Amino acid sequence: MSFDLVLFGGTGDLAWRKLLPGLFQAFRHGSLPSGGRIIGVARDDLDDHGYREFIRQRLAKTGGEKSPQAHEFERFATLLHFVRMDLSKPEDYAQLAQVLQSRGAETVVMYLATAPGLFTTVCEQLAASGLATPSTRIVLEKPLGHDLNSNRAINAVVRRFFDESQVFRIDHYLGKPSVQNLFALRFGNALFEPLWRREHIANIQITIAEDLGVEQRGAFYDGTGALRDMVQNHALQLLCAMAMEPPINASAAAIRDEKLKALRCLQPWTAQTLAQHAVCGQYTAGSIAGQHVPAYREEAGVPAHSQTETFAALRVEIGNWRWAGVPFYIRTGKRMAAREANIVVNFRPSPHPILRTPDGGSNKLVIKLQPQDGLELHLLAEDKASRNAPREHGVQTLAPAHLDLDFDKRFGSERVGAYEGLLLDAIAGRLNLFVRSDEQEEAWRWVQPLLDYWSADGRGPHFYPAGTWGPEAASVMLARDGFAWEHSFGKAKEKLA
């Protein structure tokens, strides 16, 4: 299959940090279809040779096994081309049209790795230059909009020129092998489905924690915040994977229909839940791995009195028969105690325990998303240490035990990366792991009252020292329900602010 993949923003951070490395790995693995071109588009004063050298230098910095050998890059470089463009000038799109029409590839993928403010301009200009054809696919990076209204405005323009089947709204979390395994776990194993409901599950916790700060993206992040950056997309997609009903088949339409239903079942925000079930925070100076790190307000590009949240914790309920009354807890933040992402399913205790269990001993399923991919099933087993101890009324004592499945050890560490897989899906036209417009709009609709509430709240965010697990208010929120956050499996114990 011949294809042209056009990277708008071809010299930007996303292109050379994520997209080109993903495409190179696909090339190395032999999964990138033959007969393809990769065309970088940007305002830089480069030609094909200059662009290849630009990418070579940056891929060389990836280090380790993923860094290309000289002979590998020479072969990969033959796919790389460059078109100098100012995305606001119609005549530059005419130049791009000539380049694409000279070969007439079967499929053309336009990847908009640009600022979201340029999405509508690019779509309009593609249409005006005759490049919005039935064989064209368009990939849109997050964030798609700043709020509900801007999301609707962007999607309205996109729909004017492209059919929904041509639009690939990317959420790279959906490309992670561990996230794809959520579907295999739920719908490929009869073991869990009978237990996957309110009668057996006490709560589900979703954590996406980063130990990094905003690095050099302070100005961008300050206009975004944790809610827009992580909750509206990544966290809600994980929630959908855990809460959705089984689809009728594995088609993109069936999967996305069920995710949309799950989003529509989210209990709407009220004045009471906004005050009690949502916590925003911002990191102050602290210590990460023994090194002092500055406060968020001291980062480059961040205003001295910024109210932007770097942490968000939410208590969410899903109003349907399967999940009624089961709290879902979402937590994400920067400069936290560890870099980890996991989902913890806490099962209810035995209804009539006849054995002595340790404090806090319970069954739980831990789905580890990063830094390792894997599963932990926490069980209770006989406590050998107490086997010979006197037993009160003959009652046996139990101790925690767990089964640990490391996906890297079981399936190999060189599995397909998130962007590698998603780029191949876009080229092939597979929509299963991309977000549909109505699904995305429903997520924004649910988040919007929270955005408005935090924007109008004069108290500002709760502060937490860098290197901790966030503000104490987030732990208090769970304590009201009789629960506590689960995290740091195999790592240090919790450090509260």
C-alpha positions as CSV (number, residue, x, y, z in Angstrom):
1,M,0.0,0.0,0.0
2,S,1.5,3.4,-1.0
3,F,1.0,6.2,1.5
4,D,2.2,9.7,2.2
5,L,2.3,10.7,5.9
6,V,2.5,14.5,6.2
7,L,3.7,15.8,9.6
8,F,2.6,19.4,10.1
9,G,4.9,20.7,12.8
10,G,7.6,18.3,11.4
11,T,10.4,19.9,13.4
12,G,8.5,20.4,16.6
13,D,9.1,18.5,19.9
14,L,6.2,16.0,19.4
15,A,7.5,15.1,15.9
16,W,11.1,14.3,16.8
17,R,10.5,13.1,20.4
18,K,7.6,10.8,19.7
19,L,6.4,10.5,16.1
20,L,9.7,10.0,14.2
21,P,11.0,7.5,16.8
22,G,7.7,5.6,16.5
23,L,7.9,5.5,12.8
24,F,11.6,4.5,12.9
25,Q,10.7,1.6,15.2
26,A,7.9,0.5,12.8
27,F,10.4,0.6,10.0
28,R,13.0,-1.4,12.0
29,H,10.4,-4.0,12.9
30,G,9.3,-4.3,9.3
31,S,5.7,-3.3,10.1
32,L,5.8,0.1,8.2
33,P,4.1,-0.6,4.9
34,S,6.5,-0.3,1.9
35,G,6.0,2.4,-0.7
36,G,5.6,5.2,1.8
37,R,6.9,8.7,2.3
38,I,7.2,10.8,5.5
39,I,6.9,14.5,4.7
40,G,7.9,17.0,7.4
41,V,6.2,20.4,7.1
42,A,7.4,23.4,9.0
43,R,8.7,27.0,8.5
44,D,12.3,26.0,9.0
45,D,14.7,26.8,6.2
46,L,15.5,23.1,5.3
47,D,15.5,20.8,2.3
48,D,15.3,17.0,2.2
49,H,18.9,16.6,3.1
50,G,18.7,19.2,5.9
51,Y,15.6,17.5,7.4
52,R,17.2,14.1,7.3
53,E,20.2,15.4,9.2
54,F,18.0,17.2,11.7
55,I,16.1,14.0,12.5
56,R,19.3,11.9,12.5
57,Q,20.9,14.1,15.2
58,R,17.7,13.8,17.4
59,L,17.2,10.1,17.0
60,A,20.8,9.6,18.0
61,K,20.0,11.1,21.3
62,T,17.4,8.5,22.2
63,G,20.2,6.2,23.4
64,G,20.0,2.5,24.1
65,E,18.7,-0.1,21.8
66,K,16.2,2.3,20.3
67,S,18.9,4.5,18.8
68,P,19.3,3.7,15.1
69,Q,22.5,2.3,13.8
70,A,24.1,4.3,10.9
71,H,23.1,1.7,8.2
72,E,19.5,1.6,9.6
73,F,19.1,5.3,9.5
74,E,20.5,5.6,6.0
75,R,17.7,3.3,4.8
76,F,15.0,5.0,6.9
77,A,16.2,8.4,5.7
78,T,15.2,7.6,2.1
79,L,11.5,7.9,3.3
80,L,12.0,11.4,4.8
81,H,11.2,14.6,2.8
82,F,10.6,18.2,3.7
83,V,8.3,20.9,2.5
84,R,8.8,24.5,3.8
85,M,5.4,26.0,4.6
86,D,3.8,28.9,6.4
87,L,0.5,27.3,7.5
88,S,-1.3,30.6,7.1
89,K,-0.4,31.1,3.4
90,P,-2.7,29.4,0.8
91,E,0.1,29.4,-1.8
92,D,2.2,27.1,0.4
93,Y,-0.6,24.5,0.4
94,A,-0.6,24.6,-3.4
95,Q,3.1,23.7,-3.2
96,L,2.3,20.8,-0.9
97,A,-0.5,19.7,-3.3
98,Q,2.0,19.5,-6.1
99,V,4.3,17.3,-4.0
100,L,1.5,14.9,-3.1
101,Q,-0.1,14.8,-6.5
102,S,3.3,14.0,-8.2
103,R,3.1,10.5,-6.8
104,G,-0.6,9.9,-6.2
105,A,-0.3,7.7,-3.1
106,E,-3.3,5.5,-2.3
107,T,-3.6,7.0,1.2
108,V,-2.6,10.4,2.5
109,V,-2.4,10.9,6.3
110,M,-2.2,14.5,7.5
111,Y,-0.9,14.5,11.1
112,L,-1.5,17.9,12.8
113,A,1.3,18.0,15.4
114,T,0.8,21.7,15.8
115,A,-0.8,24.1,18.3
116,P,-4.6,23.4,18.5
117,G,-5.2,27.0,17.5
118,L,-4.0,26.0,14.0
119,F,-6.3,23.0,13.5
120,T,-9.2,24.9,11.9
121,T,-6.8,27.0,9.6
122,V,-5.1,23.8,8.4
123,C,-8.4,22.0,7.7
124,E,-9.8,25.0,5.8
125,Q,-6.6,25.4,3.7
126,L,-6.4,21.7,2.9
127,A,-10.0,21.8,1.6
128,A,-9.3,25.0,-0.4
129,S,-6.2,23.4,-2.1
130,G,-8.0,20.2,-3.0
131,L,-6.2,18.1,-0.4
132,A,-9.3,17.1,1.6
133,T,-10.1,14.1,-0.6
134,P,-11.9,10.7,0.3
135,S,-8.4,9.1,0.5
136,T,-7.2,11.7,3.0
137,R,-7.0,10.9,6.7
138,I,-6.4,13.6,9.4
139,V,-4.9,12.9,12.8
140,L,-5.6,15.5,15.5
141,E,-3.5,15.7,18.7
142,K,-4.8,16.6,22.1
143,P,-5.8,19.0,23.5
144,L,-8.7,19.3,21.0
145,G,-10.0,22.6,22.4
146,H,-9.7,24.5,25.7
147,D,-13.2,23.9,26.8
148,L,-16.6,22.6,25.6
149,N,-17.3,25.5,23.2
150,S,-13.9,25.5,21.6
151,N,-14.0,21.7,21.2
152,R,-17.4,22.0,19.4
153,A,-16.0,24.8,17.2
154,I,-13.0,22.8,16.1
155,N,-15.1,19.6,15.4
156,A,-17.6,21.6,13.5
157,V,-14.9,22.8,11.1
158,V,-13.4,19.4,10.8
159,R,-16.8,17.9,9.9
160,R,-17.3,20.4,7.1
161,F,-14.4,18.9,5.2
162,F,-13.9,15.3,6.5
163,D,-16.2,12.4,7.2
164,E,-16.0,11.0,10.8
165,S,-14.4,7.8,9.4
166,Q,-11.4,10.0,8.1
167,V,-10.7,11.7,11.5
168,F,-8.3,10.1,14.0
169,R,-8.4,12.0,17.3
170,I,-5.4,10.6,19.1
171,D,-5.0,9.9,22.8
172,H,-1.6,8.2,23.1
173,Y,-2.6,6.5,26.3
174,L,-5.0,4.3,24.3
175,G,-1.9,3.1,22.3
176,K,-0.1,1.8,25.4
177,P,0.1,-2.0,25.4
178,S,-0.9,-2.1,29.1
179,V,-4.1,0.0,28.3
180,Q,-5.0,-2.3,25.4
181,N,-4.6,-5.2,27.8
182,L,-7.5,-3.7,29.8
183,F,-9.8,-4.9,27.0
184,A,-8.1,-8.3,26.9
185,L,-8.4,-8.6,30.7
186,R,-12.1,-7.8,30.8
187,F,-13.4,-9.3,27.7
188,G,-11.0,-12.2,27.1
189,N,-11.2,-13.8,30.5
190,A,-14.4,-15.3,32.0
191,L,-12.8,-15.2,35.4
192,F,-13.5,-11.5,36.1
193,E,-16.9,-10.7,34.4
194,P,-19.1,-12.2,37.1
195,L,-17.3,-10.1,39.7
196,W,-17.2,-6.9,37.6
197,R,-20.1,-5.1,39.3
198,R,-21.3,-3.3,42.3
199,E,-22.1,-6.4,44.4
200,H,-18.4,-7.4,44.5
201,I,-16.3,-4.2,44.0
202,A,-15.9,-1.6,46.8
203,N,-14.1,1.1,44.7
204,I,-11.9,1.6,41.7
205,Q,-8.9,4.0,41.8
206,I,-7.1,5.5,38.8
207,T,-3.7,7.1,39.4
208,I,-1.5,8.9,36.9
209,A,1.4,10.4,38.8
210,E,4.5,12.1,37.5
211,D,7.6,13.0,39.4
212,L,8.6,15.6,36.8
213,G,7.5,19.2,36.9
214,V,6.5,21.3,33.9
215,E,10.1,21.4,32.6
216,Q,10.3,24.0,29.7
217,R,6.6,24.0,29.1
218,G,5.6,26.3,31.9
219,A,3.8,28.9,29.7
220,F,1.9,26.2,27.9
221,Y,1.0,24.3,31.0
222,D,-0.2,27.3,32.9
223,G,-2.9,27.8,30.3
224,T,-3.9,24.1,30.5
225,G,-3.6,22.6,34.0
226,A,-4.0,19.0,35.2
227,L,-7.7,18.8,34.5
228,R,-7.4,19.6,30.8
229,D,-4.0,17.9,30.4
230,M,-4.8,14.5,31.9
231,V,-8.3,14.1,33.3
232,Q,-10.5,15.1,30.3
233,N,-8.7,12.7,28.0
234,H,-6.4,10.1,29.5
235,A,-8.1,9.4,32.9
236,L,-11.6,9.4,31.5
237,Q,-10.5,7.0,28.7
238,L,-9.2,4.6,31.4
239,L,-12.4,5.0,33.3
240,C,-14.4,4.0,30.2
241,A,-12.2,0.9,29.6
242,M,-13.0,-0.2,33.2
243,A,-16.7,0.8,33.4
244,M,-18.1,0.2,29.8
245,E,-20.4,-2.7,29.0
246,P,-19.1,-5.5,26.8
247,P,-19.4,-4.4,23.1
248,I,-21.3,-6.6,20.7
249,N,-18.0,-7.1,18.7
250,A,-14.5,-5.7,18.5
251,S,-15.3,-3.1,15.8
252,A,-14.4,0.5,16.3
253,A,-18.1,1.5,16.2
254,A,-19.1,-1.0,18.8
255,I,-16.3,-0.2,21.2
256,R,-16.8,3.6,20.9
257,D,-20.5,3.3,21.3
258,E,-20.0,1.6,24.7
259,K,-17.4,4.1,25.8
260,L,-19.9,6.9,25.0
261,K,-22.6,5.2,27.1
262,A,-20.2,5.0,30.0
263,L,-19.5,8.8,29.7
264,R,-23.2,9.6,29.6
265,C,-23.7,7.7,32.8
266,L,-21.3,9.8,34.8
267,Q,-23.2,11.5,37.5
268,P,-23.4,15.3,36.8
269,W,-21.8,17.7,39.1
270,T,-23.8,19.5,41.7
271,A,-22.9,22.4,44.1
272,Q,-22.4,19.8,46.8
273,T,-20.2,17.4,44.8
274,L,-18.1,20.2,43.4
275,A,-17.3,21.3,46.9
276,Q,-16.7,17.8,48.4
277,H,-15.7,15.4,45.5
278,A,-13.1,17.5,43.7
279,V,-9.7,18.6,45.0
280,C,-7.2,20.7,43.0
281,G,-3.6,21.2,44.1
282,Q,-0.4,22.9,43.2
283,Y,3.1,21.8,44.1
284,T,5.5,23.9,46.2
285,A,9.2,23.5,46.6
286,G,10.3,20.1,47.8
287,S,12.7,17.1,47.2
288,I,12.6,14.5,44.4
289,A,15.2,11.7,44.6
290,G,17.1,13.7,47.1
291,Q,17.3,16.8,44.9
292,H,15.7,20.1,45.7
293,V,13.2,21.2,43.1
294,P,11.4,24.6,42.8
295,A,7.8,25.4,43.4
296,Y,5.4,25.5,40.4
297,R,5.2,29.3,40.7
298,E,9.0,29.4,40.4
299,E,9.2,27.5,37.1
300,A,10.1,29.3,33.9
301,G,7.1,30.8,32.1
302,V,4.8,30.5,35.1
303,P,3.2,33.7,36.7
304,A,4.2,34.3,40.3
305,H,0.6,34.1,41.5
306,S,-0.6,31.4,39.2
307,Q,-3.8,29.5,40.3
308,T,-3.3,26.7,37.8
309,E,-3.7,23.3,39.2
310,T,-0.9,20.7,38.9
311,F,-2.9,18.1,40.8
312,A,-6.5,16.9,40.5
313,A,-8.4,14.3,42.5
314,L,-12.0,13.4,41.9
315,R,-14.6,11.2,43.3
316,V,-16.9,10.0,40.5
317,E,-20.0,7.8,40.4
318,I,-21.6,6.1,37.4
319,G,-25.3,6.0,37.4
320,N,-26.3,2.6,36.0
321,W,-27.2,-0.8,37.3
322,R,-23.7,-2.2,37.1
323,W,-22.0,0.5,39.1
324,A,-24.6,2.4,41.2
325,G,-23.0,3.4,44.5
326,V,-19.4,2.4,43.6
327,P,-17.0,5.3,43.8
328,F,-14.4,5.7,41.1
329,Y,-11.4,7.8,42.3
330,I,-9.2,9.7,39.8
331,R,-5.9,11.2,40.8
332,T,-3.2,12.8,38.7
333,G,-0.5,15.3,39.4
334,K,3.0,16.5,38.7
335,R,6.0,16.5,41.1
336,M,4.6,13.6,43.1
337,A,6.5,11.0,45.1
338,A,6.9,8.6,42.2
339,R,6.3,8.2,38.5
340,E,3.6,5.6,38.3
341,A,0.2,4.9,36.6
342,N,-2.1,2.2,37.8
343,I,-5.7,1.1,38.3
344,V,-6.6,-0.6,41.5
345,V,-9.9,-2.6,41.7
346,N,-10.7,-3.1,45.4
347,F,-13.1,-6.0,46.0
348,R,-15.5,-6.1,48.9
349,P,-14.6,-8.2,51.9
350,S,-16.1,-11.7,52.5
351,P,-19.7,-11.3,53.7
352,H,-19.1,-13.7,56.6
353,P,-15.4,-14.1,57.4
354,I,-14.6,-17.3,59.3
355,L,-10.8,-16.7,59.3
356,R,-8.8,-14.0,61.0
357,T,-7.6,-11.5,58.4
358,P,-4.9,-8.8,58.9
359,D,-5.9,-5.1,59.2
360,G,-6.5,-3.8,55.7
361,G,-6.2,-7.3,54.2
362,S,-8.5,-7.6,51.1
363,N,-8.6,-8.8,47.6
364,K,-7.5,-6.3,44.9
365,L,-6.5,-6.3,41.3
366,V,-3.7,-3.9,40.4
367,I,-3.3,-3.0,36.8
368,K,0.2,-1.4,36.4
369,L,0.5,0.9,33.4
370,Q,3.9,2.6,34.1
371,P,6.8,2.4,34.7
372,Q,6.2,-1.4,34.4
373,D,3.3,-3.0,32.6
374,G,1.7,-5.8,34.5
375,L,-0.9,-7.2,36.8
376,E,-1.0,-8.0,40.5
377,L,-3.7,-10.1,42.0
378,H,-3.7,-9.6,45.8
379,L,-5.1,-12.6,47.8
380,L,-5.1,-13.9,51.4
381,A,-3.3,-17.1,52.3
382,E,-2.4,-19.0,55.4
383,D,0.0,-17.2,57.6
384,K,2.8,-19.8,58.1
385,A,4.4,-17.7,60.9
386,S,1.3,-18.3,63.1
387,R,0.7,-22.0,62.1
388,N,2.1,-23.2,65.4
389,A,0.9,-20.3,67.5
390,P,-2.1,-20.9,69.8
391,R,-5.3,-20.3,67.9
392,E,-8.2,-18.6,69.6
393,H,-11.2,-20.9,69.2
394,G,-9.3,-22.7,66.4
395,V,-9.5,-19.7,64.1
396,Q,-6.9,-19.7,61.3
397,T,-4.9,-16.5,60.6
398,L,-4.4,-15.2,57.1
399,A,-1.6,-13.1,55.6
400,P,-1.5,-11.0,52.4
401,A,0.0,-12.7,49.3
402,H,-0.1,-11.7,45.6
403,L,0.4,-13.1,42.1
404,D,2.6,-10.8,39.9
405,L,2.5,-10.9,36.1
406,D,5.2,-8.8,34.5
407,F,4.2,-8.2,30.9
408,D,7.8,-7.3,29.8
409,K,9.2,-10.6,31.2
410,R,6.3,-12.6,29.8
411,F,5.9,-11.1,26.4
412,G,9.3,-9.3,25.9
413,S,10.2,-5.7,26.4
414,E,10.3,-4.8,22.7
415,R,6.6,-4.7,22.3
416,V,5.1,-2.1,20.0
417,G,5.1,1.4,21.6
418,A,2.1,3.7,21.8
419,Y,2.9,6.1,19.0
420,E,4.3,3.3,16.8
421,G,1.1,1.3,17.0
422,L,-1.2,4.4,16.6
423,L,0.6,5.6,13.6
424,L,0.4,2.2,11.9
425,D,-3.4,2.2,12.8
426,A,-3.8,5.6,11.2
427,I,-2.1,4.5,8.0
428,A,-4.2,1.3,7.9
429,G,-7.4,3.2,8.7
430,R,-8.1,1.3,12.0
431,L,-10.2,3.5,14.3
432,N,-10.5,1.3,17.3
433,L,-8.0,3.2,19.5
434,F,-9.0,6.7,18.5
435,V,-11.7,8.9,20.0
436,R,-14.9,9.8,18.2
437,S,-16.2,13.4,18.3
438,D,-19.4,12.7,20.3
439,E,-17.3,10.7,22.8
440,Q,-14.9,13.6,23.2
441,E,-17.6,16.2,23.4
442,E,-19.3,14.2,26.2
443,A,-16.1,14.2,28.2
444,W,-15.8,18.0,27.8
445,R,-19.5,18.4,28.8
446,W,-18.9,16.6,32.0
447,V,-15.6,18.4,32.8
448,Q,-16.9,21.9,32.0
449,P,-18.7,22.6,35.3
450,L,-15.6,21.7,37.2
451,L,-13.5,24.0,35.0
452,D,-15.9,26.8,35.7
453,Y,-16.0,26.1,39.5
454,W,-12.3,26.0,39.9
455,S,-11.9,29.2,37.8
456,A,-14.4,31.1,40.0
457,D,-13.1,29.7,43.3
458,G,-11.2,32.5,45.0
459,R,-9.5,30.1,47.5
460,G,-7.2,28.7,44.8
461,P,-5.5,25.3,44.8
462,H,-4.4,23.3,47.9
463,F,-0.6,23.3,48.1
464,Y,1.5,20.2,48.5
465,P,5.3,19.9,48.7
466,A,7.0,18.3,45.6
467,G,7.9,14.7,46.3
468,T,4.6,13.8,48.1
469,W,1.4,12.2,47.0
470,G,-0.5,15.5,46.8
471,P,-2.6,17.6,49.2
472,E,-4.0,16.1,52.4
473,A,-7.5,17.1,51.2
474,A,-7.4,14.4,48.5
475,S,-6.9,11.8,51.3
476,V,-9.6,13.3,53.4
477,M,-12.0,12.9,50.4
478,L,-11.5,9.1,50.4
479,A,-11.5,8.9,54.2
480,R,-15.1,10.2,54.2
481,D,-16.0,6.9,52.4
482,G,-13.8,4.8,54.7
483,F,-11.1,4.2,52.0
484,A,-7.5,5.3,51.4
485,W,-5.4,5.8,48.2
486,E,-3.5,2.7,46.9
487,H,-0.1,3.3,45.4
488,S,3.6,2.6,45.3
489,F,3.4,-1.1,44.9
490,G,6.8,-2.3,45.8
491,K,8.0,1.3,46.4
492,A,8.2,3.7,49.3
493,K,5.3,4.2,51.6
494,E,3.0,7.2,51.2
495,K,4.3,10.7,52.1
496,L,1.5,13.1,52.7
497,A,1.8,16.9,52.4
